[in-house]
Amino acid sequence: DAKILGAYSSGKGPRQMFVAVGYAGWGPGQLEGELERGVWTVAPADEKSVFSAPKDSLWESIAPESSTPL
């Protein structure tokens, strides 16, 4: 959101930010179906794990052991 980026750049936004650029689009019900089939891994994460882990090992630090990145 441009407002959040503007606030962040002026020191009025979130203290930390993680930005990932990409695109994903889903048709109606597609994401729900993919979650049911286990296509996606949902893992708990907190501020510390997201902002403290080295970015090249972030997946390994928060994903369940049985998961592999795509």
ChimeraX attribute file (.defattr): number of C-alpha atoms within 10 A of each C-alpha:
attribute: neighborCount
match mode: 1-to-1
recipient: residues
	/A:1	5
	/A:2	7
	/A:3	9
	/A:4	13
	/A:5	14
	/A:6	12
	/A:7	12
	/A:8	15
	/A:9	11
	/A:10	9
	/A:11	10
	/A:12	11
	/A:13	14
	/A:14	11
	/A:15	7
	/A:16	9
	/A:17	13
	/A:18	6
	/A:19	6
	/A:20	6
	/A:21	4
	/A:22	5
	/A:23	5
	/A:24	4
	/A:25	7
	/A:26	8
	/A:27	6
	/A:28	8
	/A:29	8
	/A:30	11
	/A:31	14
	/A:32	12
	/A:33	11
	/A:34	11
	/A:35	12
	/A:36	10
	/A:37	9
	/A:38	10
	/A:39	11
	/A:40	14
	/A:41	12
	/A:42	12
	/A:43	10
	/A:44	8
	/A:45	11
	/A:46	8
	/A:47	9
	/A:48	8
	/A:49	14
	/A:50	16
	/A:51	13
	/A:52	9
	/A:53	14
	/A:54	11
	/A:55	11
	/A:56	8
	/A:57	9
	/A:58	14
	/A:59	17
	/A:60	14
	/A:61	15
	/A:62	16
	/A:63	16
	/A:64	13
	/A:65	8
	/A:66	6
	/A:67	13
	/A:68	10
	/A:69	8
	/A:70	5
